[in-house]
């Protein structure tokens, strides 16, 4: 087993002042964890093992990650939306022989592993941690695939490379996130808080947006992160104007100009940035100029240790932040090509001196042989001043195979009168016709009260 050469997460926690993890029903101070344990006497049973982190609570997940880093041989982080039917395959692939759950968790047949240890936010005194520590492997599950998710291997050094290079420690910061920390985007925010000695306000499953925003106000949030869909939902709540972050971050989805402008209007004093990252490729870059897309100068050279190129319209990335490999010998596709580039599957288009994201390779709608990226159409619809968010999807057609349809959430409930809705539909379609080729213009528009957001924080897309 490889020995750790860099500081572990526990080292960062031990050096932090009295910072906190906050959840609605519990909190933990960093310094208490530095001298105690959330595992009772069970941490020693996890030493050197391949551990599945399967807690229901983000707080217990955060505590377990800090204690397991440098102790466990491997940590596999189970996201909250993981399918129970996939557990057996995941356990076999990652060679898992121990599981961490909450104290009162219901046993599950797929979790009948040699070692089962409970984690709790009630910190108890612990013996000093051994100086000899392991270089723990971190395994994350990919999202957006059908069947058993792929599992990718990261190191703590790779996961935190962008944080070390771009985010100096700021002990006065209070981070908040709409993400779940058991996915790559949320994990990045968790690590930023720990390495920066900052407190972190954790989201809670099923918590109303207004309640979450109220907790952010109460804890004095200074840095706040989420997907564009997270932010669009938050902007629908009047409570959004009660918070005053100095840094606003978007990632996980395309940040179009409409959402960036909306956030600038609400938070005129904040630094608003959007980041590009994926579970496989890691964090590639941040954009902080207030504009959608990214400068063309980012491509074709090494920038902050990251190389990018465009191959057939798809963004390819090579960097030290990239996952090292897929877990399991049954994977036939390599994570990177022979030159070390990862094909992200995210399609971009050069317009002037800037690249813009237009959608995913696998999300294209085929209209009589012509291609439509739903995200490209949504970006146009979202420009309309009365639109909060939109979802573009295919609908089957006997003539063209599919047609483009759009579901739209309006900013104001006062726009619900039938005559006003007919006027808005005509106005939105006019905008689309002026901006898009004919085959990309929606054939039908419907107004809906809300759009579903998946556990990943991304707009829940469906085919039809």
C-alpha positions, 0 to 999 in steps of 0.5 A, spaced: 500 500 500 502 506 498 504 511 504 501 518 504 506 523 502 501 530 502 497 532 508 491 528 509 484 532 510 485 531 518 491 535 517 487 541 514 481 540 519 486 540 525 490 546 523 483 550 522 480 555 527 473 554 530 470 552 523 463 548 522 459 544 518 452 546 519 446 541 517 439 543 519 439 538 525 446 538 527 453 541 526 460 539 528 466 544 529 472 542 525 477 542 532 472 537 535 473 533 530 481 534 530 481 531 537 475 526 536 472 521 532 465 520 529 466 513 528 466 511 536 471 505 536 470 503 529 475 507 525 481 502 526 476 496 523 476 500 517 484 501 516 487 499 510 480 497 507 476 498 501 470 502 504 463 504 501 461 510 504 453 509 504 451 514 509 444 518 508 446 524 511 451 529 508 454 531 514 456 524 516 459 523 509 463 529 510 465 527 517 467 520 514 471 523 508 475 526 513 477 521 517 477 515 512 482 519 508 489 517 509 486 511 513 482 507 508 486 504 502 480 506 498 473 510 499 467 509 494 462 515 495 455 512 494 451 518 491 444 519 494 440 517 488 444 510 487 440 505 484 439 499 490 440 494 484 447 496 482 450 495 489 452 488 488 456 490 481 459 496 484 461 492 491 464 487 486 468 492 481 471 496 487 473 490 491 469 493 497 470 489 503 467 495 508 461 499 509 460 506 513 453 507 514 449 511 520 448 508 526 440 507 525 441 505 518 436 499 515 441 493 513 441 492 506 442 485 503 447 488 498 451 491 504 452 485 508 460 486 508 465 483 512 466 490 516 460 495 517 461 501 521 457 506 524 458 514 523 455 519 527 455 527 528 456 526 535 464 526 536 467 522 542 474 523 544 479 519 540 486 516 540 492 520 536 492 518 529 498 514 527 503 518 523 503 512 518 498 514 513 496 511 506 495 515 500 487 513 499 484 512 493 477 516 491 472 512 487 466 517 484 460 514 480 459 518 474 452 520 472 448 521 466 448 514 464 443 508 464 445 501 467 451 500 472 454 507 473 462 507 471 466 508 477 473 513 476 479 513 480 481 520 483 487 521 488 486 527 493 492 531 490 488 531 483 481 532 486 484 538 490 489 541 484 485 546 482 483 549 489 491 549 491 492 553 484 486 558 484 483 558 491 488 561 497 485 559 504 480 564 506 478 562 514 473 568 514 469 564 508 463 561 509 461 556 503 454 554 501 452 549 496 446 547 493 450 541 491 450 534 494 457 533 496 457 526 494 457 528 487 463 531 484 461 538 484 459 538 491 465 534 493 469 540 490 466 545 494 467 540 501 474 540 499 475 548 498 472 549 505 476 544 508 483 546 505 481 553 506 479 553 513 472 555 511 465 553 514 460 550 510 453 550 510 450 543 507 444 542 503 439 537 506 434 532 501 427 535 500 429 542 504 425 547 501 429 553 497 426 558 502 428 554 508 435 553 505 436 560 503 434 562 510 440 558 513 445 561 509 443 568 511 443 565 518 450 563 517 453 569 514 454 565 507 460 569 503 461 563 497 455 560 494 455 554 489 450 550 484 448 548 477 445 553 473 438 549 474 439 550 482 440 558 481 434 558 477 430 555 482 433 559 487 431 565 483 424 564 483 424 565 491 423 572 494 428 569 499 434 570 494 435 577 496 436 576 503 443 573 502 449 577 500 455 572 497 461 576 495 462 570 490 457 566 486 459 560 482 456 556 477 458 549 474 455 542 472 451 545 466 451 550 461 451 557 464 448 561 459 448 569 458 441 569 461 442 566 468 449 570 468 445 576 467 440 574 472 445 573 478 449 579 476 442 583 477 441 580 484 448 580 486 451 586 483 457 586 488 459 579 487 464 576 483 460 571 479 464 565 475 462 559 472 467 553 472 467 547 467 469 540 470 467 533 469 467 527 474 472 524 469 476 530 466 476 534 473 476 541 473 478 544 467 477 552 468 474 558 471 471 564 467 470 570 471 468 575 466 461 575 466 460 572 459 457 565 457 462 560 454 470 561 454 475 565 451 478 561 444 485 562 447 484 557 452 484 552 447 491 550 444 496 551 449 497 549 456 494 554 461 494 552 469 497 545 467 491 544 463 491 542 455 485 543 451 483 541 444 477 541 440 476 534 436 470 534 431 466 539 436 467 536 442 472 538 448 478 534 450 482 535 456 488 533 459 491 535 466 493 533 472 486 533 475 484 528 471 481 521 474 487 516 473 482 510 470 476 507 470 475 502 476 474 494 474 478 490 468 471 489 465 471 496 462 473 496 454 474 504 453 480 507 456 478 514 460 484 517 456 487 517 449 494 515 448 496 522 449 492 523 455 486 527 453 479 525 455 473 526 450 468 530 455 463 529 450 461 536 451 460 540 444 462 547 443 462 552 437 467 557 436 463 564 435 468 570 434 474 569 439 469 565 444 467 558 444 460 556 447 457 550 449 451 547 445 450 541 448 452 533 449 454 528 444 448 523 446 443 529 447 442 531 440 435 531 437 434 528 430 429 532 426 429 529 419 436 528 419 438 535 422 441 535 428 438 540 434 442 541 441 436 542 446 441 546 450 442 551 444 435 552 444 434 553 451 439 558 451 435 562 446 428 561 450 432 563 456 433 570 453 426 572 453 425 577 459 419 573 462 422 566 462 426 563 468 428 556 465 426 552 460 427 544 457 427 543 450 426 535 448 423 531 442 416 529 441 415 523 436 413 525 429 411 520 423 414 525 418 420 527 421 421 522 426 421 527 432 419 535 433 422 540 438 418 542 443 419 546 449 416 547 456 417 553 460 417 556 467 415 564 467 418 569 472 411 571 474 405 567 476 401 574 473 403 571 466 398 566 467 392 569 463 390 565 457 391 571 452 397 573 455 400 566 455 398 566 447 402 573 446 408 570 450 408 564 446 408 568 439 414 573 442 418 567 444 417 563 438 419 570 434 425 570 438 427 563 436 425 564 429 430 570 429 436 567 432 435 559 430 435 555 423 428 553 422 429 546 424 431 548 431 425 552 432 420 549 437 414 546 434 410 547 440 411 551 447 407 549 453 408 553 460 409 549 466 409 551 474 416 548 475 421 543 472 424 537 475 431 537 477 435 531 478 439 529 484 445 531 480 443 538 480 442 538 473 435 539 469 432 532 469 431 531 461 427 525 458 426 523 451 419 522 448 
